[in-house]
Amino acid sequence: MKVSFRADEDKVRVLGRTTVLDGIRYIDYSCSGIEFEFIGTSVSVKLCTDKSKWEETLKAWVAVFVDDESMPSKRIPLDNDEDIYKLYESKESRKVKIRLMKMSEAAFAKVGIKEIVIEGETEAVPTKSKERRIEFIGDSITCGYGIEGVWNTDVFNTTQENPWKAYAAKSARYFNAEFNLVSWSGIGVISSWTEEDTPNTKEWLMPILYKYTDGALDKSLEKTEYQVWDNHKFEPHLIVINLGTNDASYTKQVKERAEEFQEGYYEFLKQVRGCNPNSQIICALGVMGQELCPAVENAVERFRKAANDDRIHTLCFDVQLESDGIGADWHPSLKTQDKMFKKLIGKIKEVMQW
């Protein structure tokens, strides 16, 4: 039988922060998506995107995982504003698990799931959730920006983004944990990336973006009110914050600016803790420069004392080495991301006793 359905939670398990508008489930953040099981022979999906608003190099990409594949069987570029894509096909009917996941990030072209069509013996059912939950709050490093590109050789494009191979998603898989990525290239706490001597506040800052389910989508659709994220939908046992790299483009080792960042980081910690009262928090930084690591440590220590909160920790990543390769736009290579993964899981074991 052929069955058509929407990506609603009675049919699919929702991965990451997603939003539903006019029956379309938008999966915009890196590694967000859906997962479901059924018995049958094929799966197709109708996807929409806003490719026509973007340069060719910034189009959306999705990945398809069949059963428990460690790496996707397909990576699909969305070349049309709306199209139908075959995710899976087999001559023999069997029980199959399908995961559809966003590979490119929320800062670029958007993706919406309009319709799923399966041919099989049963209807789709959501897969089971995992017990452990981790949220990662970060920038391009967390998105896997440029991880499959080469510095001074490649010009960045979304083909090179691979959040699945980056430190965050890899750490979550290591601990068999559900995970959300709230990550955006160029984003900071008090300043997004800038080459000026003034903070870049024209673009998203994380304290603002973090409030919303998908603020960028709401903005692109010219919504007058943005949907506030319901923290009860995903209550993480652990939150990993990796922010400060883009702020450093503004602070430039100027003492007063570093203090400004430290104050902004402290306020953001209050915001994150207010949304997640029971989570352990690891504040990490350093792979693209350690200039603001002391400011992060100072903000965390101040927060510990002020809130009498011993569930917040720091981690300074080692600075990337050219001998390990450098990704597009001076971003961490796959080898560097693996080093980050190893250092982070060591800290998570210490903090979480997992």
Sine and cosine of phi, psi and omega as CSV:
sin_phi,cos_phi,sin_psi,cos_psi,sin_omega,cos_omega
0.00,0.00,0.50,-0.87,0.05,-1.00
-0.98,-0.22,0.79,-0.61,-0.03,-1.00
-0.81,-0.58,0.75,-0.67,0.05,-1.00
-0.92,-0.40,0.69,-0.73,-0.02,-1.00
-0.42,-0.91,0.26,-0.96,0.08,-1.00
-1.00,-0.04,0.24,-0.97,-0.02,-1.00
-0.99,0.12,0.87,0.49,0.03,-1.00
-1.00,-0.06,0.36,-0.93,-0.16,-0.99
-0.94,0.33,-0.20,0.98,0.10,-0.99
-0.99,0.16,-0.19,0.98,-0.02,-1.00
-0.92,-0.40,-0.50,0.87,-0.09,-1.00
-0.70,-0.71,0.43,-0.90,0.18,-0.98
-1.00,0.01,0.79,-0.61,-0.05,-1.00
-1.00,0.02,0.72,-0.69,-0.03,-1.00
-0.92,-0.39,0.84,-0.54,0.05,-1.00
0.99,0.14,-0.05,-1.00,0.05,-1.00
-0.98,0.21,0.91,-0.42,0.05,-1.00
-0.74,-0.67,0.28,-0.96,0.03,-1.00
-0.68,-0.73,0.48,-0.88,0.02,-1.00
-0.91,-0.41,0.83,-0.55,0.06,-1.00
-0.75,-0.67,0.81,-0.58,0.01,-1.00
0.80,0.60,0.63,0.78,0.05,-1.00
0.98,0.18,0.01,1.00,0.00,-1.00
-0.98,-0.22,0.79,-0.61,0.07,-1.00
-1.00,-0.05,0.88,-0.47,0.00,-1.00
-1.00,-0.03,0.79,-0.61,-0.01,-1.00
-0.89,-0.46,1.00,0.07,-0.17,-0.99
-0.98,-0.20,-0.58,0.82,0.01,-1.00
-0.95,0.32,0.49,-0.87,0.04,-1.00
-0.80,0.60,0.70,-0.71,0.04,-1.00
0.93,0.37,0.12,0.99,0.12,-0.99
-0.98,0.19,0.35,-0.94,-0.02,-1.00
0.25,-0.97,-0.48,-0.88,-0.01,-1.00
-0.64,-0.77,0.35,-0.94,0.08,-1.00
-0.55,-0.83,0.65,-0.76,0.01,-1.00
-0.42,-0.91,0.22,-0.97,0.03,-1.00
-0.81,-0.59,0.44,-0.90,0.14,-0.99
-0.26,-0.97,0.19,-0.98,0.12,-0.99
-0.95,-0.30,0.87,-0.49,-0.05,-1.00
0.09,-1.00,-0.33,-0.94,-0.15,-0.99
-0.85,-0.53,-0.32,0.95,-0.05,-1.00
-0.40,-0.92,0.42,-0.91,0.08,-1.00
-0.67,-0.74,0.77,-0.64,0.15,-0.99
-0.81,-0.59,0.40,-0.92,0.00,-1.00
-0.64,-0.77,0.63,-0.77,0.10,-1.00
-0.99,-0.16,0.88,-0.47,-0.04,-1.00
-0.90,-0.43,0.56,-0.83,0.12,-0.99
-0.86,-0.51,0.44,-0.90,0.00,-1.00
-0.46,-0.89,0.17,-0.98,0.03,-1.00
-0.94,-0.33,0.65,0.76,-0.06,-1.00
-0.80,0.60,-0.61,0.79,-0.06,-1.00
-0.89,0.45,-0.27,0.96,0.03,-1.00
-1.00,0.03,-0.14,0.99,-0.15,-0.99
-0.86,-0.51,0.35,-0.94,0.16,-0.99
-0.91,0.42,0.40,-0.92,0.01,-1.00
-0.83,0.56,-0.56,0.83,-0.07,-1.00
-0.96,0.29,-0.20,0.98,-0.08,-1.00
-0.90,-0.44,0.36,0.93,0.02,-1.00
-0.93,0.36,0.26,-0.97,-0.04,-1.00
-0.99,0.13,0.52,-0.85,0.10,-0.99
-0.78,-0.63,0.62,-0.78,0.12,-0.99
-0.82,-0.58,0.28,-0.96,0.04,-1.00
-0.79,-0.61,0.48,-0.88,0.02,-1.00
-0.86,-0.51,0.79,-0.61,0.08,-1.00
-0.91,-0.41,0.74,-0.67,0.04,-1.00
-0.95,-0.32,0.79,-0.61,-0.06,-1.00
0.85,0.53,-0.77,-0.64,-0.08,-1.00
-0.94,-0.34,0.66,0.75,0.03,-1.00
-0.86,0.51,0.68,-0.73,0.05,-1.00
-0.98,0.21,-0.43,0.90,0.07,-1.00
-0.76,-0.65,0.49,-0.87,-0.10,-1.00
-0.91,0.41,0.57,-0.82,0.07,-1.00
-0.98,0.19,-0.39,0.92,0.03,-1.00
-0.63,-0.78,0.61,-0.80,0.23,-0.97
-0.83,-0.55,0.84,-0.55,-0.21,-0.98
-0.87,-0.49,0.83,-0.55,0.14,-0.99
-0.99,0.13,0.65,-0.76,0.03,-1.00
-1.00,-0.07,0.99,-0.10,-0.12,-0.99
-1.00,0.01,-0.20,0.98,0.01,-1.00
-0.80,-0.60,0.46,-0.89,-0.02,-1.00
-0.89,0.45,-0.42,0.91,0.13,-0.99
-0.49,-0.87,0.70,-0.71,0.00,-1.00
-0.29,-0.96,0.23,-0.97,0.05,-1.00
-0.95,-0.32,0.72,-0.70,-0.05,-1.00
-0.82,-0.57,0.70,-0.71,0.08,-1.00
-1.00,0.09,0.87,-0.49,-0.02,-1.00
-1.00,-0.05,-0.53,0.85,-0.09,-1.00
-0.38,-0.92,0.60,-0.80,0.08,-1.00
-0.44,-0.90,0.69,-0.73,0.01,-1.00
-0.55,-0.84,0.50,-0.86,0.05,-1.00
-0.97,0.26,-0.46,0.89,-0.04,-1.00
-0.97,-0.25,0.69,-0.72,0.06,-1.00
-0.98,0.22,0.74,-0.67,0.03,-1.00
-0.38,-0.92,0.19,-0.98,0.09,-1.00
-0.96,0.28,0.77,-0.63,-0.06,-1.00
-0.65,-0.76,0.57,-0.82,0.05,-1.00
-0.94,-0.35,0.74,-0.67,-0.02,-1.00
-0.85,-0.53,0.76,-0.64,0.13,-0.99
-0.86,-0.51,0.82,-0.58,0.10,-0.99
-0.93,-0.36,0.83,-0.55,-0.19,-0.98
-0.69,-0.72,0.61,-0.79,0.05,-1.00
-0.98,0.21,0.77,-0.64,0.03,-1.00
-0.99,-0.15,-0.67,0.74,0.06,-1.00
-0.98,0.18,0.22,-0.98,-0.17,-0.99
-0.99,-0.15,0.15,-0.99,-0.08,-1.00
-0.93,0.37,-0.35,0.94,-0.02,-1.00
-0.94,0.34,-0.29,0.96,-0.06,-1.00
-0.92,-0.39,-0.54,-0.84,-0.13,-0.99
-0.87,0.49,0.60,-0.80,-0.06,-1.00
-1.00,0.02,0.28,-0.96,0.03,-1.00
-0.66,-0.75,0.75,-0.66,0.09,-1.00
-0.81,-0.59,0.64,-0.77,0.06,-1.00
-0.99,-0.12,0.92,-0.38,-0.04,-1.00
-1.00,-0.01,-0.62,0.78,-0.10,-0.99
-0.34,-0.94,0.59,-0.81,0.10,-0.99
-0.86,-0.50,0.69,-0.72,0.02,-1.00
-0.81,-0.58,0.83,-0.56,0.07,-1.00
-0.88,-0.48,0.51,-0.86,0.15,-0.99
-0.89,-0.45,0.87,-0.49,-0.06,-1.00
-0.04,-1.00,-0.22,-0.97,-0.06,-1.00
-1.00,-0.08,-0.36,0.93,-0.04,-1.00
-0.74,-0.67,0.28,-0.96,0.12,-0.99
-0.99,0.16,0.23,-0.97,0.01,-1.00
-0.96,0.26,0.56,-0.83,0.10,-1.00
-0.73,-0.69,0.52,-0.86,0.02,-1.00
-0.91,0.41,0.56,-0.83,0.14,-0.99
-0.96,0.26,0.25,-0.97,-0.03,-1.00
-0.98,0.20,0.62,-0.79,0.05,-1.00
-0.96,0.28,0.40,-0.92,0.07,-1.00
-1.00,0.02,0.38,-0.93,-0.07,-1.00
-0.96,0.27,-0.65,0.76,-0.05,-1.00
-1.00,0.06,0.55,-0.83,-0.04,-1.00
-0.69,-0.73,0.75,-0.66,0.02,-1.00
-0.78,-0.63,0.68,-0.74,0.14,-0.99
-0.92,-0.40,0.72,-0.69,0.05,-1.00
-0.92,-0.40,0.79,-0.61,0.03,-1.00
-0.91,-0.42,0.89,-0.45,-0.12,-0.99
-0.33,-0.94,-0.22,-0.98,-0.04,-1.00
-0.88,-0.47,-0.54,-0.84,-0.07,-1.00
-0.87,0.49,-0.51,0.86,-0.01,-1.00
-0.89,0.47,-0.66,0.75,0.02,-1.00
-0.94,0.34,-0.50,0.87,0.03,-1.00
-0.97,0.26,-0.15,0.99,-0.09,-1.00
0.95,0.32,0.51,0.86,-0.01,-1.00
-0.88,0.48,0.79,-0.61,0.11,-0.99
0.93,0.37,0.17,0.99,-0.09,-1.00
-0.91,0.42,-0.45,0.89,0.01,-1.00
-0.95,-0.30,0.29,0.96,0.10,-1.00
-0.94,-0.35,0.10,-1.00,-0.01,-1.00
-0.79,-0.61,0.80,-0.60,0.00,-1.00
-0.85,0.52,0.64,-0.76,0.03,-1.00
0.92,0.39,0.07,1.00,0.06,-1.00
-0.87,-0.50,-0.76,0.65,-0.06,-1.00
-0.98,-0.22,0.58,-0.81,0.21,-0.98
-1.00,-0.03,0.73,-0.68,-0.10,-0.99
-0.84,0.54,0.66,-0.76,0.25,-0.97
-0.51,-0.86,0.26,-0.97,-0.12,-0.99
-0.93,0.38,-0.25,0.97,0.11,-0.99
-0.86,0.51,-0.51,0.86,-0.09,-1.00
-1.00,0.07,-0.12,0.99,-0.01,-1.00
-0.99,0.16,0.76,-0.65,0.05,-1.00
-0.58,-0.82,1.00,0.10,0.00,-1.00
-0.91,0.41,-0.42,0.91,-0.03,-1.00
-0.90,0.43,-0.51,0.86,0.00,-1.00
-1.00,-0.08,-0.09,1.00,-0.02,-1.00
-0.98,0.21,0.24,-0.97,-0.14,-0.99
-0.83,0.56,-0.61,0.79,-0.13,-0.99
-0.93,0.36,-0.85,0.53,-0.01,-1.00
-0.88,0.48,-0.59,0.81,0.00,-1.00
-0.92,0.40,-0.63,0.78,0.04,-1.00
-0.91,0.42,-0.66,0.75,0.02,-1.00
-0.88,0.47,-0.67,0.74,0.02,-1.00
-0.90,0.43,-0.61,0.79,0.00,-1.00
-0.85,0.53,-0.63,0.78,-0.02,-1.00
-1.00,-0.09,0.16,0.99,-0.01,-1.00
0.78,0.62,0.77,0.63,-0.09,-1.00
-0.92,-0.40,0.55,-0.84,0.25,-0.97
-0.91,0.41,0.53,-0.85,0.03,-1.00
-0.51,-0.86,0.53,-0.85,0.14,-0.99
-0.90,-0.43,0.68,-0.74,0.16,-0.99
-0.94,-0.33,0.88,-0.48,0.16,-0.99
-0.94,-0.33,1.00,0.06,-0.17,-0.99
-0.66,-0.75,0.49,-0.87,-0.15,-0.99
-0.37,-0.93,0.81,-0.58,-0.03,-1.00
-0.89,0.45,0.68,-0.73,0.07,-1.00
0.99,0.12,-0.04,1.00,-0.12,-0.99
-0.99,0.13,0.48,-0.88,0.06,-1.00
-0.65,-0.76,-0.16,-0.99,0.02,-1.00
-1.00,-0.02,-0.75,0.66,0.04,-1.00
-0.92,-0.40,-0.29,0.96,0.03,-1.00
-0.48,-0.87,0.73,-0.68,0.20,-0.98
-0.97,0.23,0.06,-1.00,-0.06,-1.00
-0.82,0.58,0.71,-0.70,0.00,-1.00
-0.51,-0.86,0.47,-0.88,0.14,-0.99
-0.94,-0.34,0.16,0.99,-0.02,-1.00
-0.98,-0.18,0.06,-1.00,0.05,-1.00
-0.99,-0.14,0.26,0.97,0.09,-1.00
-0.84,-0.55,0.51,-0.86,-0.03,-1.00
-0.92,0.40,0.62,-0.78,0.05,-1.00
-1.00,0.02,0.99,-0.15,0.03,-1.00
-0.94,-0.35,0.15,0.99,0.01,-1.00
-0.97,0.26,-0.47,0.89,0.01,-1.00
-0.99,-0.15,0.06,-1.00,-0.02,-1.00
-0.86,0.51,0.66,-0.76,0.24,-0.97
-0.93,-0.37,0.53,-0.85,-0.12,-0.99
-0.88,0.47,-0.62,0.79,0.03,-1.00
-0.85,0.52,-0.43,0.90,0.05,-1.00
-1.00,0.06,-0.77,0.64,-0.04,-1.00
-0.85,0.52,-0.61,0.79,-0.09,-1.00
-0.88,0.47,-0.43,0.90,-0.04,-1.00
-0.92,0.40,-0.49,0.87,-0.25,-0.97
-0.96,-0.29,0.41,-0.91,0.07,-1.00
-0.89,0.45,-0.77,0.63,0.00,-1.00
-0.40,-0.91,0.96,0.29,-0.09,-1.00
-0.87,0.50,-0.57,0.82,-0.02,-1.00
-0.92,0.40,-0.60,0.80,0.05,-1.00
-0.91,0.42,-0.73,0.68,0.02,-1.00
-0.85,0.53,-0.64,0.77,0.01,-1.00
-0.91,0.41,-0.69,0.72,-0.03,-1.00
-0.91,0.41,-0.48,0.87,0.03,-1.00
-1.00,0.01,0.08,1.00,0.04,-1.00
0.85,0.52,0.65,0.76,0.07,-1.00
-0.95,0.32,0.60,-0.80,0.03,-1.00
-0.99,0.16,-0.44,0.90,0.08,-1.00
-0.79,-0.61,0.69,-0.72,0.01,-1.00
-1.00,-0.09,0.60,-0.80,-0.01,-1.00
-0.96,0.30,0.86,-0.51,0.02,-1.00
-0.98,0.22,0.70,-0.71,-0.02,-1.00
-0.93,0.38,0.73,-0.69,0.06,-1.00
-1.00,0.00,0.96,-0.27,-0.08,-1.00
-0.90,0.43,-0.30,0.95,0.02,-1.00
-0.96,0.28,-0.27,0.96,0.02,-1.00
-0.94,0.34,-0.44,0.90,0.01,-1.00
-0.51,-0.86,0.97,-0.24,-0.03,-1.00
-0.97,-0.26,0.99,-0.15,-0.11,-0.99
-0.96,0.28,0.61,-0.79,0.17,-0.99
-0.96,0.28,-0.50,0.87,-0.06,-1.00
-0.66,-0.75,0.65,-0.76,0.13,-0.99
-0.85,-0.52,0.76,-0.65,0.08,-1.00
-0.92,-0.40,0.87,-0.49,0.03,-1.00
-0.97,-0.26,0.82,-0.57,0.06,-1.00
-0.79,-0.62,0.99,0.14,-0.04,-1.00
-0.73,-0.68,0.46,-0.89,0.03,-1.00
0.75,-0.66,-0.37,0.93,-0.01,-1.00
-0.87,0.50,-0.70,0.71,-0.02,-1.00
-0.98,0.22,-0.53,0.85,0.10,-1.00
-0.86,0.50,-0.57,0.82,-0.03,-1.00
-0.90,0.43,-0.39,0.92,0.06,-1.00
-0.92,0.38,-0.39,0.92,0.08,-1.00
-1.00,-0.07,-0.70,0.71,-0.11,-0.99
-0.92,0.40,-0.59,0.81,0.13,-0.99
0.73,0.68,0.64,0.77,0.05,-1.00
0.88,0.48,0.38,0.92,0.12,-0.99
-1.00,0.04,0.83,-0.56,-0.14,-0.99
-0.82,0.58,-0.74,0.68,-0.06,-1.00
-0.90,0.44,-0.59,0.81,0.01,-1.00
-0.95,0.31,-0.61,0.79,0.06,-1.00
-0.89,0.46,-0.62,0.79,0.05,-1.00
-0.92,0.39,-0.59,0.81,0.06,-1.00
-0.90,0.44,-0.68,0.73,0.06,-1.00
-0.89,0.46,-0.69,0.72,-0.02,-1.00
-0.86,0.52,-0.67,0.75,0.03,-1.00
-0.92,0.40,-0.68,0.73,0.02,-1.00
-0.90,0.44,-0.62,0.79,0.01,-1.00
-0.92,0.40,-0.66,0.75,0.04,-1.00
-0.86,0.51,-0.70,0.71,0.01,-1.00
-0.91,0.42,-0.60,0.80,0.02,-1.00
-0.93,0.38,-0.59,0.81,0.07,-1.00
-0.87,0.49,-0.64,0.76,0.05,-1.00
-0.88,0.47,-0.64,0.77,0.02,-1.00
-0.90,0.43,-0.74,0.68,-0.03,-1.00
-0.90,0.43,-0.69,0.72,0.01,-1.00
-0.91,0.42,-0.61,0.79,0.03,-1.00
-0.88,0.48,-0.56,0.83,0.02,-1.00
-0.99,0.14,-0.40,0.92,-0.11,-0.99
-0.70,-0.72,0.96,0.27,-0.14,-0.99
-0.91,0.41,-0.35,0.94,-0.11,-0.99
-0.95,-0.33,0.04,1.00,-0.10,-1.00
-0.99,0.10,0.56,-0.83,0.30,-0.95
-0.97,0.23,0.54,-0.84,-0.03,-1.00
-0.78,-0.63,0.76,-0.65,0.13,-0.99
-0.91,-0.42,0.84,-0.54,0.02,-1.00
-0.98,-0.21,0.93,-0.36,-0.12,-0.99
-0.90,-0.44,0.40,-0.92,0.03,-1.00
-0.12,-0.99,0.32,-0.95,0.24,-0.97
0.77,-0.64,-0.34,0.94,-0.16,-0.99
-0.92,0.39,-0.49,0.87,0.04,-1.00
-0.95,-0.30,0.26,0.97,0.02,-1.00
0.58,-0.81,0.68,-0.74,-0.10,-0.99
-0.96,-0.28,0.23,0.97,-0.10,-0.99
-0.84,0.55,-0.59,0.81,-0.08,-1.00
-0.98,-0.19,0.13,0.99,0.05,-1.00
-0.86,0.51,-0.68,0.73,0.05,-1.00
-0.87,0.49,-0.60,0.80,0.02,-1.00
-0.91,0.41,-0.64,0.77,0.06,-1.00
-0.89,0.45,-0.71,0.70,-0.01,-1.00
-0.89,0.46,-0.65,0.76,0.02,-1.00
-0.91,0.41,-0.67,0.74,0.01,-1.00
-0.90,0.44,-0.65,0.76,0.01,-1.00
-0.92,0.40,-0.69,0.72,0.00,-1.00
-0.90,0.44,-0.66,0.76,0.05,-1.00
-0.88,0.47,-0.68,0.73,-0.02,-1.00
-0.91,0.41,-0.67,0.74,0.04,-1.00
-0.81,0.59,-0.75,0.67,-0.07,-1.00
-0.95,0.32,-0.70,0.71,-0.06,-1.00
-0.92,0.40,-0.61,0.79,-0.06,-1.00
-0.98,-0.19,-0.01,1.00,-0.09,-1.00
0.78,0.63,0.77,0.64,-0.15,-0.99
-0.87,-0.49,0.94,-0.35,0.00,-1.00
-0.98,-0.18,0.26,0.97,-0.02,-1.00
-0.97,-0.23,0.52,0.85,0.01,-1.00
-0.71,-0.70,0.71,-0.71,-0.22,-0.98
-0.65,-0.76,0.25,-0.97,0.03,-1.00
-0.83,-0.55,0.41,-0.91,0.04,-1.00
-0.51,-0.86,0.82,-0.57,0.04,-1.00
-0.97,-0.26,0.92,-0.39,0.04,-1.00
-0.95,0.31,0.48,-0.88,0.12,-0.99
-0.94,0.35,0.60,-0.80,0.02,-1.00
-0.93,0.36,0.66,-0.75,-0.02,-1.00
-0.86,0.50,0.52,-0.86,0.00,-1.00
-0.93,-0.36,0.66,-0.75,0.05,-1.00
-0.88,0.47,-0.49,0.87,0.01,-1.00
-0.92,0.40,-0.31,0.95,0.06,-1.00
-1.00,-0.03,0.06,1.00,-0.06,-1.00
1.00,0.08,0.51,-0.86,0.04,-1.00
-0.81,-0.59,0.71,-0.70,0.00,-1.00
-0.98,0.18,-0.07,-1.00,-0.02,-1.00
-0.84,0.54,0.63,-0.77,0.04,-1.00
0.83,0.55,0.59,0.81,0.07,-1.00
0.91,0.41,0.45,0.89,0.01,-1.00
-1.00,-0.03,0.33,-0.94,-0.04,-1.00
-0.85,0.53,0.67,-0.74,0.08,-1.00
-0.98,0.20,0.09,-1.00,0.06,-1.00
-0.87,0.50,-0.65,0.76,0.00,-1.00
-0.90,0.44,-0.65,0.76,0.03,-1.00
-0.92,0.38,-0.66,0.75,0.06,-1.00
-0.86,0.50,-0.60,0.80,0.04,-1.00
-0.91,0.41,-0.61,0.80,0.07,-1.00
-0.90,0.43,-0.65,0.76,0.06,-1.00
-0.88,0.47,-0.71,0.71,0.03,-1.00
-0.83,0.56,-0.73,0.68,-0.04,-1.00
-0.90,0.43,-0.64,0.77,0.00,-1.00
-0.94,0.35,-0.63,0.78,-0.02,-1.00
-0.93,0.37,-0.68,0.73,-0.03,-1.00
-0.91,0.41,-0.50,0.87,0.09,-1.00
-0.89,0.45,-0.67,0.74,0.02,-1.00
-0.93,0.37,-0.64,0.77,0.01,-1.00
-0.90,0.44,-0.65,0.76,0.05,-1.00
-0.86,0.52,-0.67,0.74,0.00,-1.00
-0.91,0.42,-0.71,0.71,-0.09,-1.00
-0.97,0.24,-0.69,0.72,-0.16,-0.99
-0.99,-0.13,-0.27,0.96,-0.08,-1.00
0.85,0.52,0.60,0.80,0.06,-1.00
-1.00,0.02,0.00,0.00,0.00,0.00
